[in-house]
Amino acid sequence: MSEKDRDPKIQGEGDYESARRYRKDVERFVAENDTEELAREAAPDSEQEADEMLAAERKGRSRSKVRKPEDTQEDTQKER
């Protein structure tokens, strides 16, 4: 297929137009916001909240095809 016959809207593995829009939006967000301050605001306020956030992350990741070793170890320990 020649370059001229290709439809520029048809993408292979990735949608380049969407990727460019996303990258542009991220760059704008980083330029317009204090990301370090936002990270501090999002940090857990207590040990309990940190534990809850970690548990939620592990639960979500448990359904993923790729698991971190610590998630697998914790799942194994719970089964005993």
Order of alpha helices (4+ residues) and beta strands (2+ residues): alpha-alpha-alpha-alpha
